[in-house]
Amino acid sequence: RGEAVEVLGGDGGAELLIRKRNLLRTLPGGTDTVYLIEVENRGPLMVTALVRDPVPSGLSNFRWTCTGEGGAVCPASGSGALNENVVMPVNS
């Protein structure tokens, strides 16, 4: 559910686009799944944003990875809820 993603911070000078998706309609118990969260800075200014996404109820062994593109800088990986600062240049 996309509304579970929060981007906090910045100075209001950046237009951020947030997408969260999972290609499954249902998730049978005991199976693995992958969610993709994309945050894009459309400008006009660079921003440091706190990107947050809680662990959905009923999921365990929650792990995440981050790939900064277009000069964006983020922690490479972690476990549990996503709660990390991301430095995002314009068009990243």
C-alpha positions as CSV (number, residue, x, y, z in Angstrom):
1,R,0.0,0.0,0.0
2,G,1.7,3.2,-1.2
3,E,0.3,5.3,1.6
4,A,2.6,3.5,4.1
5,V,5.6,5.3,2.6
6,E,6.6,8.7,4.2
7,V,9.2,11.1,2.9
8,L,10.0,13.7,5.5
9,G,12.4,16.6,5.5
10,G,13.9,18.7,2.8
11,D,13.2,22.4,2.5
12,G,10.2,22.2,0.3
13,G,12.3,23.0,-2.8
14,A,12.0,19.5,-4.3
15,E,9.2,17.7,-6.0
16,L,9.4,14.1,-4.9
17,L,7.7,11.2,-6.7
18,I,7.1,8.1,-4.6
19,R,6.0,4.7,-5.9
20,K,5.6,1.5,-3.8
21,R,4.5,-1.7,-5.5
22,N,4.3,-5.5,-5.2
23,L,3.1,-7.4,-8.2
24,L,1.1,-9.9,-6.1
25,R,-2.6,-9.5,-5.4
26,T,-2.5,-12.1,-2.5
27,L,0.4,-13.5,-0.5
28,P,0.0,-17.1,0.7
29,G,1.5,-17.6,4.2
30,G,5.1,-18.7,4.3
31,T,6.1,-17.4,0.9
32,D,8.6,-14.7,0.1
33,T,7.7,-11.4,-1.6
34,V,9.5,-8.3,-2.9
35,Y,8.2,-4.7,-2.6
36,L,9.8,-2.0,-4.7
37,I,9.9,1.5,-3.3
38,E,11.1,4.2,-5.7
39,V,11.7,7.8,-4.7
40,E,12.5,10.3,-7.4
41,N,13.6,13.9,-7.0
42,R,12.2,16.0,-9.9
43,G,13.8,19.2,-8.6
44,P,14.4,22.0,-8.7
45,L,16.7,21.5,-5.6
46,M,18.7,18.8,-4.1
47,V,17.1,17.3,-0.9
48,T,18.0,15.1,2.0
49,A,14.9,13.1,2.8
50,L,14.0,10.6,5.6
51,V,12.3,7.7,3.8
52,R,10.2,5.6,6.1
53,D,8.1,2.4,5.5
54,P,6.9,0.3,8.4
55,V,6.9,-3.5,8.3
56,P,3.5,-4.7,7.2
57,S,1.6,-6.7,9.9
58,G,2.1,-10.4,9.5
59,L,5.4,-10.2,7.7
60,S,8.7,-11.4,9.3
61,N,12.4,-11.5,8.3
62,F,11.9,-8.1,6.7
63,R,15.1,-7.0,4.8
64,W,15.7,-4.1,2.4
65,T,18.3,-2.9,0.0
66,C,18.9,0.5,-1.6
67,T,20.4,1.4,-4.9
68,G,21.1,5.1,-5.3
69,E,20.8,6.2,-8.9
70,G,21.6,9.5,-10.6
71,G,23.9,10.5,-7.7
72,A,21.5,9.6,-4.9
73,V,23.2,8.3,-1.7
74,C,21.6,5.8,0.7
75,P,22.5,3.0,3.0
76,A,23.1,-0.2,1.0
77,S,20.9,-2.5,3.1
78,G,19.2,-3.1,6.4
79,S,16.6,-5.1,8.2
80,G,13.3,-4.2,9.9
81,A,11.3,-1.1,9.1
82,L,12.8,1.3,6.5
83,N,13.8,4.5,8.3
84,E,16.8,6.1,6.5
85,N,18.1,9.4,5.2
86,V,18.6,9.6,1.5
87,V,20.5,12.4,-0.3
88,M,18.8,13.1,-3.6
89,P,20.2,15.4,-6.2
90,V,17.8,16.7,-8.9
91,N,16.8,14.0,-11.4
92,S,17.9,11.2,-9.1
